[in-house]
Amino acid sequence: MTKGFYAQLSFNNLKKNRKIYIPYILTCIITITMFYMIHSLSVNQSIAAMHGGKTIQSTLNFGTVIVGIFAVIFLFYTNSFVIKRRKKEFGLYNVLGMEKRHLGIVLIFETLYIALTSIIPGLSFGVILDKLMYLIIARILHADYGATFFLSWQSMLITLVLFAVIFVCIYLFSFIRVQVSQPIELLKSENAGEKEPKTRHIMAGIGAVCLATGYACAVFTKDAVSALALFFIAVILVILGTYFLFIAGSIALLKLLKKNKKYYYKTNHFTSVSGMTYRMKQNSVGLASICILFTMLLVTISTTTSFMLGRNDMIAQKYPYDFTVQASVAQTADNSLIEDIRTLFDKNNLDIKEEAVCRYLTISANQNGNEFSLRKEHADKPLILIVLTADTYNSITGQNKTLGGNEIIINEDNFEYGYNTVEFLDTEYTVKEKVASFVKGGFELNGIPNVISGLWLCVIVSDDTVLNTIYDRYRSELKEEANSIQLSYGADVKADKQTQITFFDTLNEMLREKNYNARALSRSAQADEYMSIYGGLFFIGVYLGLLFLMATILIIYYKQISEGYEDKKRFEIMQKVGMSYAEVKRSINSQILIVFFLPLIMAGIHVAFAFPMINSIMGLLALVNTKLFALCTLGCFALFSVVYVVVYLLTAKVYYRIVKNG
């Protein structure tokens, strides 16, 4: 063969199959661009120097790993579509005398062309857009932009090596698929899936069980800590259930409809059910992948958007006052710390607008009915008793509750306590009243739940005497293992942000000098740090969301192309057996619409069932605004449903062009 024959043949092959290769190459370019940018940002020292920059770079490092894994899986997946469409072409070359080693040479050149036309533009766009991404992050962190142009040779090298390895592996995978196939198999590959699919009852049953179990975990897990532990198990179960039900469950359902003679033997039902049976066999994996990707897209964007929009509420909840000091104190009457703080405020000309003092004791306990005993060993789900006085309760709520010596008030904010008495440390207490959340921000006002997870029960006792008695008995039982009584002092002041940050350093210095066993918190000092966390999550969420969206669009595109070639033959057969053009088109259109929107519907169902679990987990991260999360979820679903429909309308044009003209 003449010199350059294989190179020219490979180029002509790519040109001839440009309908499938142009989207594939564009996907490679975008993936390379996004990987370079996120890796470059993760090593950009200008970002690290920003306030909160190290936090956002940690998030970017995590995103780099996700994008890298995504690139490997997705490029292999999309390449499998391409090779499937070209099997007949390779079989024809084989029959005409080209040996498989020659096909291997053709594949080498094709892979090389694709790699060069992907990596070079991908890196170029990455370098150009990297500065834009840097400016976006700087804006998120409210930092100075700077004019330095950053070019990461390390990121370029890692990107080049990673995608070179991916393309080599794709070549080997494609070559092996062609190598192990017989010429006649390659020629008939397009018709290989035309046998009626078998009903896999066991797989369908397993899929239903996996999906139901995953849904049950999401809906019935009320405890936030348990929700976090079960989340990934639930995700895996839902993914498995989705694939199994799309692959086997859809076929089983269609077979049941086929057995119903009254339903099946009607013109519109007969063609639709028969067509759907073959369509689901050939496209079930792709449809399940679209469903999972769309679900991931919705969850990622809705959660990170909720964090970003609700960040001020979250900061205000975690830091309800401008300044909060938390300390361990020997006696509840010890007011020296509070007096020193107030003196320091006066000394620095800071007027106190509002303040609150909360003294409380947290005890890890076992519950048996209305009896509580001390928990002396570690447990996964401890019940925490929070004990505070009526004076503290009244000062926080503005109420005027009075209690007798053995009377208590129970707060049922965390779980319902169904008894009228409490027995604890050899004493029985009478429940005078049960109340719901009683502080304007819950206990978050004074920082208590920041160190509490799982189930907790708040008990309000009459006065310091009762609290001290409980503490002394608790201390005598557990000795050094016992918790100290905690004091939480919060104050709002009349001062701007910078003045508060400066005073925060002064406050910490005073606590160190006087050896107080205390820590200070400042809303202003922590706001930028939290902004970097939530801003980083939002940036990564949008970044990954765009990747998932790109993957969804490409799978839809290739699915439409595949179905176009398959339905072209169905069009011809159905018209030959006597159906009119309008009947054929109506039948196939109904099938396409059902198949196309099934992943969208299933993704919506997945998100709806996952909502309670995700909402509980987000509560652990201080986002308790369920309404905001619900609105973000519904908004994202509506927005991306519109995008989904637009993608369908655009790809449908390609489909109909193939069906009519080939």
N, C-alpha and C positions, 0 to 999 in steps of 0.2 A: 504494500500500500504506500502511496506517496507520502512524503514528509508533510506533516501538518494535517493529515486526513482526519485523525481522531479529534484534534483540537477544533477543526472547522465543523466536523459533525456535531460535536458537543455544543458548539455555539449555535448552530442551526436548530438543534433540539430545544435549547432553552428559548430561542426566538419563537419556534413553532408552538411551544407550550406556554407562551407568555401569560395566558389567562390564569394559570395556576402558579407560575413562578414569580410574577411581579408582586403579588400580595405576600408571598413567602419571603422574598428578598426584602421588601419593605418592613416586614415583621422582624427580620434579623437585624436590619439597620436600627429600628426603634429600640429593640432589646439591648443591642450593643451600646447605643447612645445612653440609655437609662442606666445601664450598669456602670459605665464609665463615670457618669455624673454623680451617682450616689456614692461610689467609691472615692472619687476625687473630693467630694464634700466631706467625707468621713475622715480624711487625712489633711484637710485644709487647716493650717494653724491659725489663720485669721478668724475662723469660726471658733476654734478652741479658746482664743483670747477674749471672746465676747463673754459678757456675764450670762452664765447659763449655757455657754457654748459646749462645754464638756458633756453636759447632759444630753444635748441634742446630737452630739457626735456619737455617743453610745447608742442612741436610737438609730442613727444612720448606719452604724456598724451592723446592727441587727438587720436593717433593711437591705444592706449589701448581700448578706447571706441569703435572705429570702429571694432577692432578685436573681442571684446566681443559681440557686436551686430551680427557680421558676424557668430560667433560660434553658437549662439542660432538659427539663421535662417537656416544656412546651415546644421547643424546636424539634425535638425527636418526634413529638406527637404530630406536629404539622407536616413534617417530612414524610410521615407514614401516609398521609393523604396524597401527597405528591407521587410517591412511588406506586401507590395503588392505581392511580390514574394512568401510569406509564407502563404497567406490566405487559399489556398487550403489545405495545410498541417494542419493548425489549424482546418479547417472544417472536415477533416478526423478524427482527434483526437476527435472532438465533436460527430461525428456519431458513433464512436467506444465506446462511453460511458463516455468520459472525460467531466466533467462539466466545464462551463466557469470559475468558481472560481479556478478550477485546472489549466486551461490554464493561469489564472492570476498568479498562483504560478510559473509556468514554465517561464513566461515572467519576473517575479521578478528575478529568478536565472540567466536567460540569460542577463538581464540588468546589474545585479551585476557583472557577469563575464566580460562583455564588459567594464564596468566602471573601474574595477580593472586592466584589461589588457591595458587600455588606460591611466588612470590617473597616475599610478605608472611609467610606462616608459616615459610618456609625461613630468612629472615633472623631472625625472632623466635626460632626454635629454636636458630639459630646463636649468637645473643647469650647465650641462657640456658645452653647447653651449653659455651660457650667457656671459662667459669670451671672447669668440670669437667675439660676437657682440659688446662687450665693446671695444675691440681692434680696430674694424672697425670704431666705432664712434670716438675713440681717434685719429685714423689716419685721419679721415675726418676733425677733428678740429685742426690737427697738434699739438696735446698735448702729454705730456709725458705719456707713457703707464702705468707705475706703476706695481707693482707685487702683489697688494692686491687681494685676492680672495674674492669676494662678494657673500654672500648667503642671499637672502631676505626672511626671514620667513613671513613677511607681504604678499609678492607676492605669496608664496606657499599657505598660508591660503586662500587668495582671489581666487586663481586659483582652489583650492580644493573645496571651497564652491560654486563657480560659476558652475563648471562642475558637481558637485554632484546634484545641483538643476536642471541643464539641463537634466541629466540622469533620475532623478525622473520624470520630466515633460514628457520626451520621453516615459517612462514606462506608465504613466497615459494615454497619448495620444494613445499608441499602444493598451493598455487594453480596452479603451473605443471603439476603432474601432472594435476590436474583439467582445466585449460585445454586441454592438448594431446590429451586423450582425447575420442573421440566418444561421444555418449549411449549408443549401442548397446554400445560397448566397456565403458562403466561398468556397464551393467546386467548384462552377461555376464561381468564380471571374476572372479566366483567360480568360473566354469567354464573360465576361460582356460587353466588348467594341466592340463586333463584329457586332452590329446593325449599319446600315448605318447612318452616322452622318447627322444631320439636318443642313440646310443652315441658318446661322444667319446673314441675310443681315444688320440688324440694327447694330449689333456688328461690322461687317466688315466695315460698313460706318463710325461708330464712330472711329474705329481704323485708317482708312485712314485720317479722319479729324484731329485726334490727331497728327499723324505722320507728316502730311503736315504743321500743325500749328507750331509744334516744329521745323521743318526744316526752316520754314519761319522766325521764331524768330532768329534762328541761322544765317541765310544768310543775312537778310535785316536789322538787328540791327547793325548799324555802330558805334554808340557812345559807348565807352568802359564802361561808368558808367551804361548805360541802359543795356548793355550786361551782366554786373555783376548782375543787378537786375532781369533780365529775365532768367538767366542761369538755375536756379533750376526749374523754371516753364517749360522751354524747355525740361529739362531732364525728368521730370515727364510725360510730354506729349509724349515724344519719348518712354519711358518705357511702358506706357499704350498702345500707338499705336502698339508697337512691339508685345505685348501679344495678343491684340485683333486681329491683322492681322494674326498672326501665328495660333491662335485658330479658328477664323471665316473666315478671308480673304482667307486663303489657301484652306479651304473647298469650299468656294464660287467659287473660280477660277477653282477648279477641277470639280465642278458641271457644270460650264459653258462649260468646255471642254467635259464633258460627254454628254451634250445636242447637241453638234456639231456632228451629226451622221457620216459625212464624215471623221472626224478626229478620233472619238472614236472607230468605228467599224473596226479597223485594229488590227492585232494580237499583235504587240508590244505596240500600244497605249492603247488597251483595258486592258491588264493586268497591265500596268504601272499606268494608271489613277485610276483603281479600287484599286490596292494595295496602291497607294499613299493616296487615300481618307481615308482608315482605318489607315494607318501609321501616317498621320498628326493628326487624331483625338486622337490617343493614345500618341503621342509624342510632340504635339504642345507646351505644357507648358514647357517641358524640353528643346526643341529647342529654344524657346524664352528666357529661362533662360541662355542657353549657349551664345546666341547672346548678351544679356545684359552684362553678365560677361566678355565676350571677349572684348566688347566695353569699359567697365570700365578698363580692363587690359591695353588696348592700350592707353587710355587717361591718365591713372595714370602714366604709365611708360614713355610715350613720353613727357609729360609735365615736370615731375620731372627730366628726363634726360636732357631736354632742359635747365632747370634752372641750373643744375649742370655744363653742358658744356659751357653754356653762362654766367656763373657767373662773369667772368673777364670783359666781355663787359658790363654787367649790372652795375657792380661797377664803371667802367670807365665812363659810361653814367651818373650815379647818382652823381659821384664825379669826374668830368672831370679834375680837377686840384688836385695837392697834397694838397693844402689848399684852402678853400673857406670860405669867411666871408660874411654873409648876414645881412643887417642892415636897419633900418628905419631911414631916414634922413629928416631934416627939409627943406633943400634947396639942389638943385642939385649941387651947387657949393661948398658944404661942403666937403673938401678933407682931413680934419684932421685925420679921421679914417684911410684912406689909407696911409697917411704919417707915422702915428704911427706904422702901420703894417710893412711898408718897413724899418723903423728904427729898429724894433725888429728883422727883418731878418738879417740886417747888424750886429747888436749887438751879434747875435748868430752864426755869420760866415756862414750864409746860402745864397748862391748865387742864385738869381732868374734867371731861364732859360726863362720863359715865363709868362706873366701876362695879365689879361683882366679885364676891368671895365665895368659894365653894370648898368645903372640907368633906372628904369622903374616904371610905375604906373599901377596898376591893378584896373579896375573899373567894377563893376557888372552892367549890362545894359539890357534894353529891346530893341529888334530890330523890326522895322516896315518898311520894305523896306530898304531905305537908311537912315532912321531916327533912331537915337539911343537916348533913354532916360534913366535916372538913375533908377536903380531898388532899391526901398526903402524897399521892403518886401522880405522875404525869398522865394525862388523858387527852385523846384527840379532840373531844368535845366537852370541855369543862363548862359547868354552869357557874357563871360569875355572879356573886351577890355584891351589889353596890349599896353601901350603907351611908346615909347622910342624915343630917338633922332637919327638923321642921323649920328652924330659923334659916338655914341655908336654902331650903325649898322656897320659903316665903320671900326671901331676898331676891331670888332669881325670878320667881313668877309674879311677884307683886301681890300675892294672896296673903291670907291671914289664917292659916291652918293651926289648930291646937290639938295636941295629942296627950293622952295619959301616959303613965310610965311604961305600960306594956302594950300600948296601942301603936299601930304602924299604918302607913299608907303604902300600897303596892302600885308601882308603875308598870303597866302592861304594854309598854311600847314595843318590846321585843317578842314576847309571847304571852299567851293567856294563862293566868294562874287561877286555877279553879277551886281554891280552898279559902276558907274564912279565918284560918289560923296558920301560924308559922312556928314550928318547933326548931330551935337552933341553940346549940351550946347550953343544953339543960334548961332552957327557958321557953315558955310558950307566949307568943305575941298574938294579939287579936288584930285582924285586918279591919280597920275602921272604914277604909275607903280604897277604891281602885281607880286609878286615873290613867289616861293615855299620855302621849308625849306632852310634857308640861313646861318645857322651856322653849323660848321663841325659836331656837335653832336645835332643839333637842339637847342632849348632854354635850353635843359638840361645842356648845357655848363655852364650856370650861375644859374642853380637851379630853374628857373622860373616855369616849369611845375610840379615840385615836390609838389606845393601847389595848382595846378589848375587841375580841372577835368571837364569833359563836353566840351561844345563848347567854343572856344576862338578865337579871331581875333586880330592879331598883327598889330598895326598901328605905322609907323615910321614918326615922325614929323621933321620939319626942324632943330630946335635948342632948347636950354634950355629955351629960352623966351616963346616959344609956349607951351612947357611942363609945365612950371610954371603957365602960364595963365590957361591952362586946369585944373591944380591942384587947383588953387585958386578958380575957379568957382565951381569945384566939391566939394571943402571943404566948400564953402559958402552954398551949397545946403544941404549937409548931416551933417555938423558940426562934432561932435565927432565920428559919425559912419563912416566917410570917412577913407579910407586907406591912409597911408603915402606913400611918394615916397620911393621906395626900392633901395638899393644899393647892388650889388653883385660883390665881388672882388675875382678873382681866380689867383693863382700863382703856377707854378711848380718850384721846387728847386733842387739843386744838393746835395742830402743827402740820406743816406740809410734809411730803414724802421724804425729801432729803433730810430734813430736820429729824424726822423719826428714825431714819437709818443711822444718823450720827449718834442720836441718843441711845439707840440699841447697843452700840459698842460700849457706851458709858455704863449702861445697865449691866452688861455682862462683866465688865471690869469690877463693878461694885460687888457682884455676887461672888466673884473669885476672891477678892480681897477679904471679904468677911466669912469666907469658907461656908457659904450656904450650900446645902445639898439641893440645888435647884437648877432649873434650866429656864432660859427666857426665849420667848417666841415673838417675832415681829411680823405683822402682816405685810408691811412695806418692804422689809428686808427679804421676805420669802416670795413676794409676788413675782419678781423677775425669774426666779428659779422655777416656779411653777409654770410660768408662761413658757419657759423653754421646754419643759416636759410636755405640756399640752400642745404647744406649737409644734414640737418635734413629732408627736404622735399624729397630729393633723397632717403635717407634711408627708410623713411616711404613709399615712392612710390614703391620701390623695394619690401619691406616687404609685403605691401598689394597686389602688383602685383603677388607675389608668392602664396598668399592665393587665389586670383581670379583664377590663373592658376590651382591650386590644385582642386578648386571647379569645374572648367570646365572639367578637366580630369576625375573626379569622375562621374560627370553627364553623360559624354560621355560613360564611362565604363558601368554604369548601364543601359543606353539606349541601348547599344549593347547587353547586356545580355537579357533585356526584349524583344528586337526585335528578338533575336536568338530563344527564345522559341516560340514566335508567328509565325515566318517565318518557323519554322520546320513543323508546321501544314500546312502552305500555300504551302510549297514544295510538301508535300504529296498529297494535294488536286489537285494542278495544274498538277502534273504528272498523277494522276488518270483520269483527263479529257482529256488526250491525248498530253500534251506538253512534249517535250523531256527535258532531264536533262539540256542540254546546254541552251535551251530557257528559262527554269525556272530560272536558275542561272543568265542569262543575264538580265532578267526582274527585278529580285530582286536586283541585283547589281546596276542597273541604279537608282532604287528607293533609295537605301541606299546612293549612291553618291550624289544625289540631296538633300536628307534630311540632310545629314551630312555636306555638304558644304554651304547650305543655310544660317545658322547662321554666318558663316565666311564672306560670301558676304554681308549680311545685316549689320554686324558689320563694315565692310569697308565703306559702304554707310553712316552709322550713323556718323562715324568719319569724313568723307569727308564733310558732311553738317555742322558738329559741328566745323570744323576747323576755319572758320572766327570768330565765337563768342569766342572760346577759345583763339585764337590769340589776339583778342581785350582785353580780360581780362588779359592776360599775359603782354600786353603792359602797363596796369596800374601798374603792378609789375616790370616795367622797362625792361622787355624782349621784345625788338622791332626787334629782329633778326628773321624775318619771315622765311627766308631760313633755318636757323638752326632748327627751330621748325618743318618745313615741312620735312626736312631730317630725324629728329628724329622720326617723326610720320611714315614716309614711312619705315624707318629701323625697327622700332618696329613691324609694320604690317608684313613685310617680315619675320622677325625672328620668330614671334609667329605663323605665318602661317605655317612655316616649322615644328614648334613644334606640331601644330594642326594636320598636315598630319602624322607625326610620331605617334602621339597618335592614330589616326585613323587606321594606319597600324597594330599597336600592338593590339588594341581592336578588330579589324576585325578578327584576328586569333581566339580569344575567341568566337566571333560570329559564325564563320564557323564551329568551333568544336562542338558548341551546335546544329547547324542546322543539321550536319551530324550524330552526335552520341547521342545528347540529354544530 
